[in-house]
Amino acid sequence: MNRPSAPIIQSNRQSIRELNLIIRISRNIIGTLDYEKVLQIISDGMSELLDIESAAMYMLVNDRDLHLGATTPPLDPHMPDELRKASLSDHPHIKKAIIKRKPVLLNDTKTAPLSPAEKTVAEMRQLRSLLYFPFVQEDRVLGVLILGTCNKSRKFTTHERDLGQTVANQLSVAIQNTRLHADLKNNNENLERLVEQRTKELENTNRVLRDMNLELIDKSHTVLQQKEELEASLDHLKSVQLKLIQAEKMASLGVLTAGVAHEINNPLNFIMGSYQGLELFFNNSDPDHKEQVALYLNGLKTGIERVKGIIHGLNQFSRENDTYNEDCDIHSIIDNCIMMLYGKLKPDIQIKKLFYKDGLMVKGNVGKLHQAFTNILINSIQAIEDKGVITITTKKQWANAVIEISDNGRGIKKEDLPRITDPFFTTKDPNKGTGLGLSITYTIIKEHRGQLEFESQLNKGTTVKVTLPHN
């Protein structure tokens, strides 16, 4: 049998190198949702893929403005944001790549016509041959990657241009996903600030009204009676305001999470299809090299399955349903809550699940039970300062389902236990909580005709016991 010629062997080695680099870029992107880190991974990865010394990623801010997101070598982290801004009209070759949605090639900056801004950049970084790759996501362009050689010109092959644009188009999905995640994070932070602001306004209002009540104590029986009625009205107002704040927060959070879950699910199917195509390619066309990339393929598959689990949890958490007659799988709900809180778990916190062997089903509202158990688990996580264990035990007890969530954190003072479900009461440090979580959880459990009980010892830990009827 004839042995492959040297050019064929070299071509195969180059293809394997390119495939390994693409897989490594994908694995690095799967490992983070930080927008700036993803841009840096893409800049470094594309530079290495095409063996080019310099790279820069300009992201579209609007129809006129650009923002320098990442460079290879990396930017100075202390570089002022103002210096990263650029105008699209000053960079005609970037504009050309955006309009054509295809790669733009400059063979040599010494002879090519450049705008003053482009000439300044080329001279400062000693750039010669340049390739412009637009990041195309469905019907719009997110930005442009510029790859350039330094000090000497270079002829780029058709394969290099096609490979670079194909990978750029696929990576635009990751850029869009991280943008959505960043928007969701900012919206959540804005929502938390709004809740905190309104809480302070309510506290100030209550403080003023309490002062007024003290003045009314010394007046006649009629005024005293009016005072009692006013206090009743204030309690009602506090309860209504609590529901309004929570309704606003959950409505916004539900829209955001449902939207993000939908947007992520579509490109996720594309990634799964690509993974299956790669696996089929190595099984049928290149089985000899499958073992070399098996680790990368398994890592890609694990990442896809984890994202699918997160999307499922988000969909369950954001369900809109006011009825209490849904079939609620307690174990599935707790698992979803743990998955959504994975980013808040400290490295040395262990979660131990002692679930009832035959499963645990109750009638209720799936979305609200997600909210209740999420609040309880957040408190347990925040109660553990460094290293600890959270134990979740479920069991059947007569006609009830019993769920106990225990932690070995800092615990609660005995005198504070009767008040922890009061609205706006919190044992956390200032600006660490609004005092609404356990109050809302208590309301949800009562709406399910259940019971919420607490046992705690200072510096030893806390156990929260939830009892829910099966029907």
Beta strands, then each sheet from edge to edge (+ up, - down):
strand 1: 54-60
strand 2: 65-72
strand 3: 85-87
strand 4: 104-106
strand 5: 127-137
strand 6: 140-150
strand 7: 326-329
strand 8: 349-354
strand 9: 361-364
strand 10: 388-397
strand 11: 400-407
strand 12: 451-457
strand 13: 461-469
sheet 1: 3+ 2- 1+ 6- 5+ 4-
sheet 2: 7+ 9-
sheet 3: 8+ 10+ 11- 13+ 12-
end
